[in-house]
Amino acid sequence: MLPAGLTRTTLAFLDWLAGKALPPSRLPSHQRTGQRGEEVAYFYLRSLGYTVVARNFRSPRRRGEIDLIAWENDVLCFIEVKTRTSREIKPAEAAVDRGKQRELLGMAREYLRHLPPACPWRFDLLSIYFDFASPPQFELFQNVLPVS
């Protein structure tokens, strides 16, 4: 397995190369920003000691998606990543309303169906702010949704 720094550099090079060789993305800019946020979230969480086991988890049985699923020590974490280019409108974490919370909880239960019932788990929220003049800023909120 490659060290995180080498992997990050390799991916940055491949992104640059793809930008030169492939036609421009047709995704709206907010979706490109979200994808970029999920990429840097992966490396940020790894630097904190998380072990990422799934990205963009979906199930045919439910609507929705979980951005990242990772272990922090012996706790399984379902991580919602919210990325913004500005803090001026509202904080990124404010986008996780009750509807999104219900969707995340349902998806988490779907994932947990395949694990032992006593598995400890929680929801984390990672807000990322891109200011193009400086490195991304991260705010990690652990155990943000009550699970019962």
MODELLER restraints for C-alpha pairs under 7 A, 6 or more apart:
rsr = mdl.restraints
at = mdl.atoms
rsr.add(forms.Gaussian(group=physical.xy_distance, feature=features.Distance(at['CA:33:A'], at['CA:83:A']), mean=6.81, stdev=0.5))
rsr.add(forms.Gaussian(group=physical.xy_distance, feature=features.Distance(at['CA:34:A'], at['CA:83:A']), mean=5.61, stdev=0.5))
rsr.add(forms.Gaussian(group=physical.xy_distance, feature=features.Distance(at['CA:37:A'], at['CA:83:A']), mean=5.50, stdev=0.5))
rsr.add(forms.Gaussian(group=physical.xy_distance, feature=features.Distance(at['CA:37:A'], at['CA:128:A']), mean=6.51, stdev=0.5))
rsr.add(forms.Gaussian(group=physical.xy_distance, feature=features.Distance(at['CA:38:A'], at['CA:81:A']), mean=6.42, stdev=0.5))
rsr.add(forms.Gaussian(group=physical.xy_distance, feature=features.Distance(at['CA:49:A'], at['CA:72:A']), mean=6.69, stdev=0.5))
rsr.add(forms.Gaussian(group=physical.xy_distance, feature=features.Distance(at['CA:50:A'], at['CA:70:A']), mean=6.01, stdev=0.5))
rsr.add(forms.Gaussian(group=physical.xy_distance, feature=features.Distance(at['CA:50:A'], at['CA:71:A']), mean=5.55, stdev=0.5))
rsr.add(forms.Gaussian(group=physical.xy_distance, feature=features.Distance(at['CA:50:A'], at['CA:72:A']), mean=4.75, stdev=0.5))
rsr.add(forms.Gaussian(group=physical.xy_distance, feature=features.Distance(at['CA:51:A'], at['CA:70:A']), mean=5.16, stdev=0.5))
rsr.add(forms.Gaussian(group=physical.xy_distance, feature=features.Distance(at['CA:51:A'], at['CA:71:A']), mean=5.05, stdev=0.5))
rsr.add(forms.Gaussian(group=physical.xy_distance, feature=features.Distance(at['CA:51:A'], at['CA:72:A']), mean=6.54, stdev=0.5))
rsr.add(forms.Gaussian(group=physical.xy_distance, feature=features.Distance(at['CA:52:A'], at['CA:68:A']), mean=6.95, stdev=0.5))
rsr.add(forms.Gaussian(group=physical.xy_distance, feature=features.Distance(at['CA:52:A'], at['CA:69:A']), mean=5.86, stdev=0.5))
rsr.add(forms.Gaussian(group=physical.xy_distance, feature=features.Distance(at['CA:52:A'], at['CA:70:A']), mean=4.00, stdev=0.5))
rsr.add(forms.Gaussian(group=physical.xy_distance, feature=features.Distance(at['CA:52:A'], at['CA:71:A']), mean=6.42, stdev=0.5))
rsr.add(forms.Gaussian(group=physical.xy_distance, feature=features.Distance(at['CA:53:A'], at['CA:69:A']), mean=5.75, stdev=0.5))
rsr.add(forms.Gaussian(group=physical.xy_distance, feature=features.Distance(at['CA:53:A'], at['CA:70:A']), mean=5.29, stdev=0.5))
rsr.add(forms.Gaussian(group=physical.xy_distance, feature=features.Distance(at['CA:54:A'], at['CA:68:A']), mean=5.73, stdev=0.5))
rsr.add(forms.Gaussian(group=physical.xy_distance, feature=features.Distance(at['CA:54:A'], at['CA:69:A']), mean=5.01, stdev=0.5))
rsr.add(forms.Gaussian(group=physical.xy_distance, feature=features.Distance(at['CA:54:A'], at['CA:70:A']), mean=6.91, stdev=0.5))
rsr.add(forms.Gaussian(group=physical.xy_distance, feature=features.Distance(at['CA:55:A'], at['CA:67:A']), mean=5.57, stdev=0.5))
rsr.add(forms.Gaussian(group=physical.xy_distance, feature=features.Distance(at['CA:55:A'], at['CA:68:A']), mean=4.56, stdev=0.5))
rsr.add(forms.Gaussian(group=physical.xy_distance, feature=features.Distance(at['CA:55:A'], at['CA:69:A']), mean=6.42, stdev=0.5))
rsr.add(forms.Gaussian(group=physical.xy_distance, feature=features.Distance(at['CA:56:A'], at['CA:65:A']), mean=5.90, stdev=0.5))
rsr.add(forms.Gaussian(group=physical.xy_distance, feature=features.Distance(at['CA:56:A'], at['CA:66:A']), mean=5.42, stdev=0.5))
rsr.add(forms.Gaussian(group=physical.xy_distance, feature=features.Distance(at['CA:56:A'], at['CA:67:A']), mean=4.45, stdev=0.5))
rsr.add(forms.Gaussian(group=physical.xy_distance, feature=features.Distance(at['CA:56:A'], at['CA:68:A']), mean=6.09, stdev=0.5))
rsr.add(forms.Gaussian(group=physical.xy_distance, feature=features.Distance(at['CA:57:A'], at['CA:65:A']), mean=5.42, stdev=0.5))
rsr.add(forms.Gaussian(group=physical.xy_distance, feature=features.Distance(at['CA:57:A'], at['CA:66:A']), mean=5.10, stdev=0.5))
rsr.add(forms.Gaussian(group=physical.xy_distance, feature=features.Distance(at['CA:57:A'], at['CA:67:A']), mean=6.53, stdev=0.5))
rsr.add(forms.Gaussian(group=physical.xy_distance, feature=features.Distance(at['CA:58:A'], at['CA:64:A']), mean=6.47, stdev=0.5))
rsr.add(forms.Gaussian(group=physical.xy_distance, feature=features.Distance(at['CA:58:A'], at['CA:65:A']), mean=4.94, stdev=0.5))
rsr.add(forms.Gaussian(group=physical.xy_distance, feature=features.Distance(at['CA:58:A'], at['CA:66:A']), mean=6.89, stdev=0.5))
rsr.add(forms.Gaussian(group=physical.xy_distance, feature=features.Distance(at['CA:62:A'], at['CA:107:A']), mean=6.74, stdev=0.5))
rsr.add(forms.Gaussian(group=physical.xy_distance, feature=features.Distance(at['CA:64:A'], at['CA:103:A']), mean=6.05, stdev=0.5))
rsr.add(forms.Gaussian(group=physical.xy_distance, feature=features.Distance(at['CA:64:A'], at['CA:107:A']), mean=6.76, stdev=0.5))
rsr.add(forms.Gaussian(group=physical.xy_distance, feature=features.Distance(at['CA:65:A'], at['CA:107:A']), mean=6.81, stdev=0.5))
rsr.add(forms.Gaussian(group=physical.xy_distance, feature=features.Distance(at['CA:66:A'], at['CA:78:A']), mean=6.81, stdev=0.5))
rsr.add(forms.Gaussian(group=physical.xy_distance, feature=features.Distance(at['CA:66:A'], at['CA:79:A']), mean=6.82, stdev=0.5))
rsr.add(forms.Gaussian(group=physical.xy_distance, feature=features.Distance(at['CA:66:A'], at['CA:80:A']), mean=6.39, stdev=0.5))
rsr.add(forms.Gaussian(group=physical.xy_distance, feature=features.Distance(at['CA:66:A'], at['CA:104:A']), mean=6.58, stdev=0.5))
rsr.add(forms.Gaussian(group=physical.xy_distance, feature=features.Distance(at['CA:66:A'], at['CA:107:A']), mean=6.90, stdev=0.5))
rsr.add(forms.Gaussian(group=physical.xy_distance, feature=features.Distance(at['CA:67:A'], at['CA:79:A']), mean=6.13, stdev=0.5))
rsr.add(forms.Gaussian(group=physical.xy_distance, feature=features.Distance(at['CA:67:A'], at['CA:80:A']), mean=5.44, stdev=0.5))
rsr.add(forms.Gaussian(group=physical.xy_distance, feature=features.Distance(at['CA:67:A'], at['CA:81:A']), mean=6.30, stdev=0.5))
rsr.add(forms.Gaussian(group=physical.xy_distance, feature=features.Distance(at['CA:68:A'], at['CA:78:A']), mean=6.20, stdev=0.5))
rsr.add(forms.Gaussian(group=physical.xy_distance, feature=features.Distance(at['CA:68:A'], at['CA:79:A']), mean=5.04, stdev=0.5))
rsr.add(forms.Gaussian(group=physical.xy_distance, feature=features.Distance(at['CA:68:A'], at['CA:80:A']), mean=6.72, stdev=0.5))
rsr.add(forms.Gaussian(group=physical.xy_distance, feature=features.Distance(at['CA:69:A'], at['CA:77:A']), mean=5.68, stdev=0.5))
rsr.add(forms.Gaussian(group=physical.xy_distance, feature=features.Distance(at['CA:69:A'], at['CA:78:A']), mean=4.74, stdev=0.5))
rsr.add(forms.Gaussian(group=physical.xy_distance, feature=features.Distance(at['CA:69:A'], at['CA:79:A']), mean=5.92, stdev=0.5))
rsr.add(forms.Gaussian(group=physical.xy_distance, feature=features.Distance(at['CA:70:A'], at['CA:76:A']), mean=5.86, stdev=0.5))
rsr.add(forms.Gaussian(group=physical.xy_distance, feature=features.Distance(at['CA:70:A'], at['CA:77:A']), mean=5.20, stdev=0.5))
rsr.add(forms.Gaussian(group=physical.xy_distance, feature=features.Distance(at['CA:70:A'], at['CA:78:A']), mean=6.71, stdev=0.5))
rsr.add(forms.Gaussian(group=physical.xy_distance, feature=features.Distance(at['CA:71:A'], at['CA:77:A']), mean=5.81, stdev=0.5))
rsr.add(forms.Gaussian(group=physical.xy_distance, feature=features.Distance(at['CA:75:A'], at['CA:120:A']), mean=5.18, stdev=0.5))
rsr.add(forms.Gaussian(group=physical.xy_distance, feature=features.Distance(at['CA:75:A'], at['CA:121:A']), mean=5.18, stdev=0.5))
rsr.add(forms.Gaussian(group=physical.xy_distance, feature=features.Distance(at['CA:76:A'], at['CA:120:A']), mean=6.27, stdev=0.5))
rsr.add(forms.Gaussian(group=physical.xy_distance, feature=features.Distance(at['CA:76:A'], at['CA:121:A']), mean=4.48, stdev=0.5))
rsr.add(forms.Gaussian(group=physical.xy_distance, feature=features.Distance(at['CA:76:A'], at['CA:122:A']), mean=6.48, stdev=0.5))
rsr.add(forms.Gaussian(group=physical.xy_distance, feature=features.Distance(at['CA:77:A'], at['CA:121:A']), mean=5.69, stdev=0.5))
rsr.add(forms.Gaussian(group=physical.xy_distance, feature=features.Distance(at['CA:77:A'], at['CA:122:A']), mean=5.11, stdev=0.5))
rsr.add(forms.Gaussian(group=physical.xy_distance, feature=features.Distance(at['CA:77:A'], at['CA:123:A']), mean=5.60, stdev=0.5))
rsr.add(forms.Gaussian(group=physical.xy_distance, feature=features.Distance(at['CA:77:A'], at['CA:124:A']), mean=6.38, stdev=0.5))
rsr.add(forms.Gaussian(group=physical.xy_distance, feature=features.Distance(at['CA:78:A'], at['CA:108:A']), mean=6.94, stdev=0.5))
rsr.add(forms.Gaussian(group=physical.xy_distance, feature=features.Distance(at['CA:78:A'], at['CA:122:A']), mean=6.32, stdev=0.5))
rsr.add(forms.Gaussian(group=physical.xy_distance, feature=features.Distance(at['CA:78:A'], at['CA:123:A']), mean=4.83, stdev=0.5))
rsr.add(forms.Gaussian(group=physical.xy_distance, feature=features.Distance(at['CA:78:A'], at['CA:124:A']), mean=6.08, stdev=0.5))
rsr.add(forms.Gaussian(group=physical.xy_distance, feature=features.Distance(at['CA:79:A'], at['CA:123:A']), mean=5.90, stdev=0.5))
rsr.add(forms.Gaussian(group=physical.xy_distance, feature=features.Distance(at['CA:79:A'], at['CA:124:A']), mean=4.74, stdev=0.5))
rsr.add(forms.Gaussian(group=physical.xy_distance, feature=features.Distance(at['CA:79:A'], at['CA:125:A']), mean=5.52, stdev=0.5))
rsr.add(forms.Gaussian(group=physical.xy_distance, feature=features.Distance(at['CA:79:A'], at['CA:126:A']), mean=6.96, stdev=0.5))
rsr.add(forms.Gaussian(group=physical.xy_distance, feature=features.Distance(at['CA:80:A'], at['CA:124:A']), mean=6.46, stdev=0.5))
rsr.add(forms.Gaussian(group=physical.xy_distance, feature=features.Distance(at['CA:80:A'], at['CA:125:A']), mean=4.91, stdev=0.5))
rsr.add(forms.Gaussian(group=physical.xy_distance, feature=features.Distance(at['CA:80:A'], at['CA:126:A']), mean=6.24, stdev=0.5))
rsr.add(forms.Gaussian(group=physical.xy_distance, feature=features.Distance(at['CA:81:A'], at['CA:125:A']), mean=6.02, stdev=0.5))
rsr.add(forms.Gaussian(group=physical.xy_distance, feature=features.Distance(at['CA:81:A'], at['CA:126:A']), mean=4.87, stdev=0.5))
rsr.add(forms.Gaussian(group=physical.xy_distance, feature=features.Distance(at['CA:81:A'], at['CA:127:A']), mean=6.01, stdev=0.5))
rsr.add(forms.Gaussian(group=physical.xy_distance, feature=features.Distance(at['CA:82:A'], at['CA:92:A']), mean=5.50, stdev=0.5))
rsr.add(forms.Gaussian(group=physical.xy_distance, feature=features.Distance(at['CA:82:A'], at['CA:93:A']), mean=6.59, stdev=0.5))
rsr.add(forms.Gaussian(group=physical.xy_distance, feature=features.Distance(at['CA:82:A'], at['CA:126:A']), mean=6.25, stdev=0.5))
rsr.add(forms.Gaussian(group=physical.xy_distance, feature=features.Distance(at['CA:82:A'], at['CA:127:A']), mean=4.87, stdev=0.5))
rsr.add(forms.Gaussian(group=physical.xy_distance, feature=features.Distance(at['CA:82:A'], at['CA:128:A']), mean=6.19, stdev=0.5))
rsr.add(forms.Gaussian(group=physical.xy_distance, feature=features.Distance(at['CA:83:A'], at['CA:92:A']), mean=6.41, stdev=0.5))
rsr.add(forms.Gaussian(group=physical.xy_distance, feature=features.Distance(at['CA:83:A'], at['CA:127:A']), mean=5.86, stdev=0.5))
rsr.add(forms.Gaussian(group=physical.xy_distance, feature=features.Distance(at['CA:83:A'], at['CA:128:A']), mean=4.66, stdev=0.5))
rsr.add(forms.Gaussian(group=physical.xy_distance, feature=features.Distance(at['CA:83:A'], at['CA:129:A']), mean=5.85, stdev=0.5))
rsr.add(forms.Gaussian(group=physical.xy_distance, feature=features.Distance(at['CA:84:A'], at['CA:92:A']), mean=6.31, stdev=0.5))
rsr.add(forms.Gaussian(group=physical.xy_distance, feature=features.Distance(at['CA:84:A'], at['CA:128:A']), mean=6.29, stdev=0.5))
rsr.add(forms.Gaussian(group=physical.xy_distance, feature=features.Distance(at['CA:84:A'], at['CA:129:A']), mean=4.94, stdev=0.5))
rsr.add(forms.Gaussian(group=physical.xy_distance, feature=features.Distance(at['CA:84:A'], at['CA:130:A']), mean=6.30, stdev=0.5))
rsr.add(forms.Gaussian(group=physical.xy_distance, feature=features.Distance(at['CA:85:A'], at['CA:129:A']), mean=5.45, stdev=0.5))
rsr.add(forms.Gaussian(group=physical.xy_distance, feature=features.Distance(at['CA:85:A'], at['CA:130:A']), mean=4.73, stdev=0.5))
rsr.add(forms.Gaussian(group=physical.xy_distance, feature=features.Distance(at['CA:85:A'], at['CA:131:A']), mean=6.09, stdev=0.5))
rsr.add(forms.Gaussian(group=physical.xy_distance, feature=features.Distance(at['CA:86:A'], at['CA:129:A']), mean=6.53, stdev=0.5))
rsr.add(forms.Gaussian(group=physical.xy_distance, feature=features.Distance(at['CA:92:A'], at['CA:127:A']), mean=5.74, stdev=0.5))
rsr.add(forms.Gaussian(group=physical.xy_distance, feature=features.Distance(at['CA:93:A'], at['CA:127:A']), mean=6.24, stdev=0.5))
rsr.add(forms.Gaussian(group=physical.xy_distance, feature=features.Distance(at['CA:122:A'], at['CA:143:A']), mean=5.35, stdev=0.5))
rsr.add(forms.Gaussian(group=physical.xy_distance, feature=features.Distance(at['CA:123:A'], at['CA:142:A']), mean=6.60, stdev=0.5))
rsr.add(forms.Gaussian(group=physical.xy_distance, feature=features.Distance(at['CA:123:A'], at['CA:143:A']), mean=4.99, stdev=0.5))
rsr.add(forms.Gaussian(group=physical.xy_distance, feature=features.Distance(at['CA:123:A'], at['CA:144:A']), mean=5.70, stdev=0.5))
rsr.add(forms.Gaussian(group=physical.xy_distance, feature=features.Distance(at['CA:123:A'], at['CA:145:A']), mean=5.83, stdev=0.5))
rsr.add(forms.Gaussian(group=physical.xy_distance, feature=features.Distance(at['CA:124:A'], at['CA:141:A']), mean=5.61, stdev=0.5))
rsr.add(forms.Gaussian(group=physical.xy_distance, feature=features.Distance(at['CA:124:A'], at['CA:142:A']), mean=4.40, stdev=0.5))
rsr.add(forms.Gaussian(group=physical.xy_distance, feature=features.Distance(at['CA:124:A'], at['CA:143:A']), mean=5.33, stdev=0.5))
rsr.add(forms.Gaussian(group=physical.xy_distance, feature=features.Distance(at['CA:124:A'], at['CA:144:A']), mean=5.76, stdev=0.5))
rsr.add(forms.Gaussian(group=physical.xy_distance, feature=features.Distance(at['CA:125:A'], at['CA:140:A']), mean=5.90, stdev=0.5))
rsr.add(forms.Gaussian(group=physical.xy_distance, feature=features.Distance(at['CA:125:A'], at['CA:141:A']), mean=5.08, stdev=0.5))
rsr.add(forms.Gaussian(group=physical.xy_distance, feature=features.Distance(at['CA:125:A'], at['CA:142:A']), mean=6.48, stdev=0.5))
rsr.add(forms.Gaussian(group=physical.xy_distance, feature=features.Distance(at['CA:125:A'], at['CA:144:A']), mean=6.82, stdev=0.5))
rsr.add(forms.Gaussian(group=physical.xy_distance, feature=features.Distance(at['CA:126:A'], at['CA:138:A']), mean=6.87, stdev=0.5))
rsr.add(forms.Gaussian(group=physical.xy_distance, feature=features.Distance(at['CA:126:A'], at['CA:139:A']), mean=5.73, stdev=0.5))
rsr.add(forms.Gaussian(group=physical.xy_distance, feature=features.Distance(at['CA:126:A'], at['CA:140:A']), mean=4.54, stdev=0.5))
rsr.add(forms.Gaussian(group=physical.xy_distance, feature=features.Distance(at['CA:126:A'], at['CA:141:A']), mean=6.27, stdev=0.5))
rsr.add(forms.Gaussian(group=physical.xy_distance, feature=features.Distance(at['CA:127:A'], at['CA:138:A']), mean=5.78, stdev=0.5))
rsr.add(forms.Gaussian(group=physical.xy_distance, feature=features.Distance(at['CA:127:A'], at['CA:139:A']), mean=5.08, stdev=0.5))
rsr.add(forms.Gaussian(group=physical.xy_distance, feature=features.Distance(at['CA:127:A'], at['CA:140:A']), mean=6.42, stdev=0.5))
rsr.add(forms.Gaussian(group=physical.xy_distance, feature=features.Distance(at['CA:128:A'], at['CA:136:A']), mean=6.48, stdev=0.5))
rsr.add(forms.Gaussian(group=physical.xy_distance, feature=features.Distance(at['CA:128:A'], at['CA:137:A']), mean=5.63, stdev=0.5))
rsr.add(forms.Gaussian(group=physical.xy_distance, feature=features.Distance(at['CA:128:A'], at['CA:138:A']), mean=4.77, stdev=0.5))
rsr.add(forms.Gaussian(group=physical.xy_distance, feature=features.Distance(at['CA:128:A'], at['CA:139:A']), mean=6.55, stdev=0.5))
rsr.add(forms.Gaussian(group=physical.xy_distance, feature=features.Distance(at['CA:129:A'], at['CA:136:A']), mean=5.58, stdev=0.5))
rsr.add(forms.Gaussian(group=physical.xy_distance, feature=features.Distance(at['CA:129:A'], at['CA:137:A']), mean=5.16, stdev=0.5))
rsr.add(forms.Gaussian(group=physical.xy_distance, feature=features.Distance(at['CA:129:A'], at['CA:138:A']), mean=6.67, stdev=0.5))
rsr.add(forms.Gaussian(group=physical.xy_distance, feature=features.Distance(at['CA:130:A'], at['CA:136:A']), mean=4.78, stdev=0.5))
rsr.add(forms.Gaussian(group=physical.xy_distance, feature=features.Distance(at['CA:130:A'], at['CA:137:A']), mean=6.69, stdev=0.5))
